Amino acid sequence: MMEAQLALAGTASMERQEKADVENISVLGACVYARSPWQQGEQVDFTPATGEGPLRGEVIYCHKQADGRFVVGLKFQRSPMLLYLLQKLKE
């Protein structure tokens, strides 16, 4: 499973950053597992562990799991960086 950094977009605040496990990623968005809750509608910067990015996304849903983690659905804004990242992940 790939790791990524999630951060609240447009802030330099370290308190709204965390590492997340990426379940899946596509041109439409990603499903990630986070340790803290994220609010629907929040704008986030998603930076894969590979170092590309960040990609700007919006939190579409966030559900607490039995293991205490949160499954977070992100919808990405279309960008050349997103297409580049997806192509690189296929290699």
N, C-alpha and C positions, 0 to 999 in steps of 0.2 A: 504494500500500500504506500502510495506517495504521501509525503508530508508537504504542508504549505503553511505560510504565516498569514493569519487573518489580522487585520487592523482596521479600526474605525477610520473611514476615509476622511482626509482633510485635517487630521489632528496629529500632533507629535506626541500625544499622550501614551506613555508606556503601559498604562493600566488597561487599555483597550486593545491589547495585542496578545495573541497567543498562537501556539503551534496547533495545527489541526491535521487529522488524517483524512486524506481524500479518498472517498469511496469510488466516485466516478466523476468524469469531467467530459463535457462536450461543448459544441459551439453555442449551445443554449445556456449552459450553466454547470454547476457542480453540486455534488452532495458531499458534505464533509462532516466529520465527527469532532466536536469541540468540547472543551472542559467547562466552558461557561456559556450561559444563555446569550443569544443575540436576538434583538427585537426585529420583528417584521418591518420592512421598509428602511432599515438602516443601510447606509451605503458603506461598503467595505472595500479595502484593498486586499487582494488575494495574490500572494507571491509564492509560487512553487519553490520547493527546496532546490530545484535546479538553478534558481537565480533569475530566471526571466520574469519580467513583469515590473510592477504589479499590474494586475487586471482589476478594473473597477467592476463591482457587482452589487446587487441589491439582495438583501435577505428576504426570501419569499416565505420561508417557514422555519420554525425551530421547535423541535419536540424533544422532551426529556426522555432518555432511554432508561431501562431497568438498571443498567450498570452505572448510572449517574452522569454519563456523558450526554451531550445534546447533538442530535442530527440536525444539520442546518442546510437548507436548500438555498443556493445562490443563483441568481440570474445575471449573466454577464452582459455588459454593453459590448456590442460588436466592435472589434478593433483589429488592426493588422497584427498586434502582439498576440491576441487570442488565436488567430489562425496559425501564426508561427509556432506558438507553444503546442498546439494540438498536433501539428505536423511533426514536431520534434519528439513528442511522446510516442508517436507511431513507429519511430525508427528503432 
